[in-house]
Amino acid sequence: MNNLFLKYQNLAELRRLIINNVEFKGPFIYKKAFYAVINPTDFCPVGCVHCLYSSVKMKTSKVNRSQMKSFIKIANQANLKMLVFSGGGEPFENLEEMLYAIENIKSLEDVIIITSAYFAKSPKITKNILDRIYNVANKNRKKKGLKKVIITLRISRDNAQCNIIPSQNIINIIDYFIKKADFSNFRILIRTVLDYKENQDLEISKKLGFFLLPLKDKNDLYKDLPIIDAFPTRWIVNENKKISIPVIYKPLYFVGRGLFNNHHNIHSLWKIIESEEKSGTLFNLCLRGAKGEGHNYYETVLKGYDFWREKINSKLIYNTPKNKNKKNLALYVQASGNVLINNGVPDIAINLKNIKSWNNFLRIISEDLVQRLLVENGPFFVKDIAEEVEKDLIKRIEKTNFVFAVSLLSLETPALRLYATIRAAQHYLKLGKIKIKNKELEEFIIGKKDRELIGLYKKWKDLPENKKAQATKAKDPITADIRSIYG
């Protein structure tokens, strides 16, 4: 046992051994999931140089009907309210499964679809596809006795996409939105990059014959630029201001294919975290709550330019106050069908086909000491543990400029995950919240003082590279595609 870090093949096995021998004395209080992010596919025909997922240009993984049925089953049992179909794969490359989920998750209220607009090749194609989504979210659900769902389309647009996706695709979507004129049930916003060389926001507004407000100063990107819930924001506005489409400027992430990106990025991940905490909720992507609780998901910027100018009094920095609603769990589903807690422990992902029920999934994640820490205390608590043995951790997190890196890099290797598991066991033992069934294991965990445990980890770290546990090379920077300890 004292050589635990020196036996590479045993690291995951030992972590699983500790989990199997721990019994929590109190219940896991989180019984529902408020929202889920799904990557419907990992295939994208665009291939942006800054893609944080390193999306593939060959069709490989996508969520299939059997997996989606399993997801819908647990989503209904978890009372899921919000569903995000994430880009990085292009979600419209798996349209049928998106439609199936929107139509059949009974408790669903909001759907956000992140897209490159690749699908919108003509007004006719755009109308056919968006009509299908709109009708599924409204008429089809009504026929089943379900509430209609609000659809929000978030269009990614920057210079990297221009060679493959003409700006007319974005115009096709906006034209559909204007003609639909159902601005409360069908909403759009545009995400671009804040960089002196990037002017897609201005180009789109000019092609529409609209205005970009507040006015853009080519010599000073931040002049009169509101920052709402950490997102620098402008609006594409028509003459009578009845149409007001938000343009948000998200940070670039230096992970995935964006690892070697040379853009001059001037907006930091720490601004997002700081904004969250100033608004009244601790930053924790494992948990989300009702609108206005946790990440705002664009609700304030979608209220439009006049709302900012008149109701927010043109404040240049504004954080939406958070309602003190109870948070629930957040889920993340990979294109492979693996599901885990959002920004959670990467080696406990379970394939949807192996999840018998929501309660079955809850049992698995609530028994993991580190996952429990992430949910109950947040990623910075686990980051502090990892820093005991990885002193350059903050520098590495800053280099990625990605909020998920806080927990992912804190749990990057099998050795770090094992170290965090032991420290989590010590934490919960001190609080009297667990008992350890195996006496030898209990004595080891209780007996290992901080300095001694750090020394064991250092012995592992000093091993030659070919003899120690390596970090999995991540395809997906949110989960790292690490092999699950559950097989």
C-alpha positions, 0 to 999 in steps of 0.5 A, a space after each residue: 500500500 505504501 508504494 501505491 503511486 509506484 505501481 502504474 497499473 494499480 492507480 485506477 484500481 486503487 482509486 476504485 478500491 477506496 471508493 468501493 470501501 467508503 460509505 457515506 453516512 448522510 444522503 446525497 442531497 442532489 436528486 434532480 438535474 437542471 440541465 444537460 449539454 450534449 455533443 450530438 456528434 464529434 464531426 464538423 465539416 468546418 474545422 476552425 483552427 481555434 476549435 476547442 474540441 479538435 472536431 474531426 472531419 470524418 464521421 466517427 462518433 454520434 449519439 444514436 437512437 438507442 443512446 438518445 432513448 436512454 438519455 431521454 429516460 433518465 432526463 425525464 426521471 431527473 426532471 431536466 429543464 434545459 438542454 444545450 446541443 453543443 458545437 464542436 461537432 456541428 449539432 445539425 449533422 445529427 438533426 434527427 436525434 436533436 428533434 427526437 430529444 426536443 419532442 420527448 423530454 417531458 419537463 424540458 423548457 429551454 433548448 440552446 443549439 450552438 451552430 456554425 450555420 453550415 446547414 443554412 445553405 439556402 433560404 429554402 433549406 434553412 426554412 425546412 430545417 428550422 421549421 422542423 425544429 420550431 414545430 417539434 418544440 411547439 405543435 408536436 409537444 402540444 399534441 403530446 400534452 407537453 409545454 412548448 420549448 423555447 429555442 435559442 440558436 447561438 451562431 458562431 461566426 468569425 474569420 476562420 469560418 469565412 472560407 467555408 461558410 459564406 455570410 449568406 448562411 447567417 443572413 438566411 437564418 436571421 431572415 427566417 427569424 425575422 419572418 417568424 416574428 415569434 421572438 419569445 419562442 425562437 431566439 438567436 444570438 451571434 458569437 464572435 471573437 473580440 480581435 482587431 482583425 475580426 469584423 464579422 459583427 459589422 459585416 453581418 449588420 451592414 448586409 442586413 442594413 441594420 446597426 451595430 450598437 453600441 457603435 464599434 471603434 476600430 481603434 479601441 475594441 472596448 470603447 463603450 462596450 458593455 460586459 454583461 455576465 462576463 460577455 462583452 456584448 453588442 447588438 445588431 439592431 434594426 431602425 425601429 429597434 424591434 429586432 435586437 440580436 445580441 453579439 457576444 464576444 467569447 474568449 478564445 480557448 487554447 485547448 483542442 485544435 486551438 492549442 496553438 492559436 496565435 490570436 491576441 485574446 484579450 478576455 480571460 476565463 477569470 473574468 467569467 469566474 469573477 462575474 459568476 461570484 460577484 453575481 451571488 453564486 460560487 462558480 461551480 459548473 457541476 451544478 446549475 439552477 433556474 434562470 438567473 441562478 448559476 450561468 445566466 445562459 444569455 437571458 439578459 443579453 437576449 432582452 436587447 439593446 434597449 433593455 441595456 440602455 434603459 433598464 441597466 442604464 448603459 452600465 459597461 459592466 453588469 452582472 445579473 443578480 442571481 435568484 436564490 433558487 436551489 441548484 441541481 446537477 448538470 450533465 455532460 453527454 459526449 458524442 460517444 454516448 458517455 455521460 458524466 457530471 458537467 466539469 466533473 471527475 473524468 474517469 467515471 463516465 458511463 455509457 448511456 447504454 449501461 445506465 439502468 435509471 437516473 437513480 442508478 446514475 446518481 448512486 455511481 456519481 454520489 459514491 465517488 469521493 472526488 465527484 462529491 467534493 466537486 459538487 459540494 465544494 466546487 472546482 477550486 476546492 479540488 484545485 487547491 488539493 492538486 496544487 499541493 503536489 502540482 505547484 505550476 497548476 495555476 499557470 497551466 490553467 491560465 495557459 488554456 484560458 478555459 474554465 473547465 481546465 480548473 477541474 480537468 487539469 486538477 484531475 489530469 492523471 491517474 496519480 492526481 485522481 488517486 491523490 485527490 481521492 485519498 485527500 477527499 477521504 481524509 476530508 470527509 473522515 474529519 467531518 465524520 461523514 464517511 466510514 471506511 469498511 476495510 480496516 487496513 485501508 482506513 489505517 492507511 488513509 488516517 495514518 498518512 500525514 500531508 507531508 508523507 502523502 506528498 512525498 509518495 506522490 513526489 516519488 511517482 513524479 520523479 520516475 522516468 516518463 516511461 514508468 509512470 502514469 501519463 495523462 490521457 491525450 484529450 480529444 475532448 477537453 471537457 472530459 479528456 476521453 479518459 477510460 472509465 474506472 467502471 469499464 
